[in-house]
């Protein structure tokens, strides 16, 4: 597939979606003028086929909203993840964004905000939704002092481990990095590969680097390096990169991790080939409620906060971040209604998401009042006690720099780069911006 | 319709235009217009969403100085070299298949199987084969006593070659089919005459069959080289160009720039450079492999 084909596909997708939007656009105008009703167009990315639970919760919320707000109807369009991204891009070029839709944080919304396509939602956050969000989540959608998204999901990264495998070897879960190294050696001696890691996707390796950086340099060092008030050549960040290579040299990660996808690493953890796996809370259903995973395995999985390193670091500081959030289109003709709906949706989603869809919302949740698996309750409590959540580095960075970061992560893990070169690659990329 | 009626229809310009129009329209909309557009986008600083800023040839100049682009171009050219060399193997296989050996029919069908699979399925299959812990390849290597078999897709020194194998395998059936058809086209009488004159099977193959299908061989060389230069699918699915660009080719680099880095302007420029490189190489290869005399039986 060369340039031609990619473009071909794009062009035909463009043509098709222009046609579609042209039709639906004229249709909705007719409807609103005829009946005097207001129609709010809403686009989301949880199709019935692949995300049934999400899909149902969304429909319930919409039904409730329509019942409570006479005269307002929600016109729904559902697409799967990748198609959603493509369509949003195409709609944005023709000025036909839905009134309410979904966006990702930071780097993703930058071009949309730059093109003046998303409406600032600070008034909602200050009034209707004041104190509703977990600190640090709505901020991920802020740009130049205004907030353009209302987060729906929150994921934090923990080190999941297979308790049964630990017990079999007579090992304790490591509380410090030094203990982690001992555990790694012990598993290796038994011929068991210690940590499942699929670094073909590179954001997975980035999680390890970020946590080591957080523990060694505190919550702010990495953030500052990215926003240019600090530097990647900070000793703590270089040391974090060195620690990554120490883990690699100790054979902490499964064979050939740089060629494995995250899915493959996950399946190694879930088929008990590797006892440890660093991943975010979006995987929680696999360890709690997912009936297609053997009960025995789900019972043996537990999690720990990332260990301290050299006696330093705050285990209540997390790497993570919000997933998708809602935006309201700047050009919307029914902006007030759209904003009302967005605020209503966020609140209702926050009340229902964990229990009904297994998604941890970015709004505060009272764990005690809900009927949840123990692991969910524990994680929600961790969240309430979190001292800091550092947003995923590749999300924080602009798409260009994120690509350099991900490539460098692969090179660092593959021992193709020294920690110093790793720091320099980041400095070079960031200084070009 | 008789030949006369046919000629009558074809002499009417309107009819000709009508017959050509649908195909011409499709090709223009789907190929030529996007081609020109991508060259044009290459002149812009554009993230794919916001406003386009005209920056002249800056993207093209950056591309020409971009070492990552030339690394990926080198990988593409290596693939082209290996694809061309592998044609010799396919040719040998076809000559054997075409010489009435037992089971030739069955074998021909077996060689064709990879062509019937979609690229993604092939990629998934080979990802499993190459899996460093549980893959069939490393399991076999360990069973014959090699303790630390390579991490095929993770080791930057071998990943490129590891990924070439499924690519070559994928297209083997296609080239064998072409050669087989060309060989079957050679009149039996020529072979018969050679045999009577006492030529050995090897002499028949190299002195008679090969020269007679020279034109077909030269076409397959062009196909193999052009196909390699624009190659994308398996690399995208199996390694996404990684680790750290070790298996990046021109098309996957272009994709990464446009869709991962949201650098549509630069990505388009790289796509256009890819087009130019491919065209230049095609012209050169056509010149080099051109056959002067036409063969008629």
Interface residues (C-beta under 8 A of the other chain):
Chain A: X1 X2 X3 X4 X6 X7 X8 X10 X11 X12 X15 X89 X92 X93 X111 X112 X114 X115 X117 X193 X199 X200 X201 X202 X254 X255 X256 X257 X258 X259 X260 X261 X264 X268 X273 X399 X400 X402 X403 X407 X408 X410 X411 X413 X414 X416 X417
Chain B: X29 X30 X31 X33 X34 X35 X37 X38 X47 X48 X49 X50 X51 X127 X130 X131 X132 X133 X134 X151 X152 X153 X154 X155 X156 X159 X230 X232 X233 X236 X239 X240 X242 X243 X244 X245 X251 X254 X255 X256 X258 X260 X261 X262 X263 X268 X270 X271 X272 X274 X275 X278
